[in-house]
Amino acid sequence: MLEFLAMGGYALFVWPAYGATLLVLSLTVVLPLRRHRQLTRELELIAMQRDRSQIT
């Protein structure tokens, strides 16, 4: 197991590369989801304001 983790002496290069890849892949999922939620909230607020202005 330790030999696998050492990656044949290249662990200092391999593990950070895996970490960077995981970070980038995570961000490609998380950031669009956060933006979608933000835009949805903004659109709901605009719709509520529009409905309120039509009532008065």
Protein Blocks (a to p, Z undefined) as FASTA:
>chain_A
ZZmmnnnopmmmmmmmmmmmmmmmmmmmmmmmmmmmmmmmmmmmmmmmmmmmmmZZ
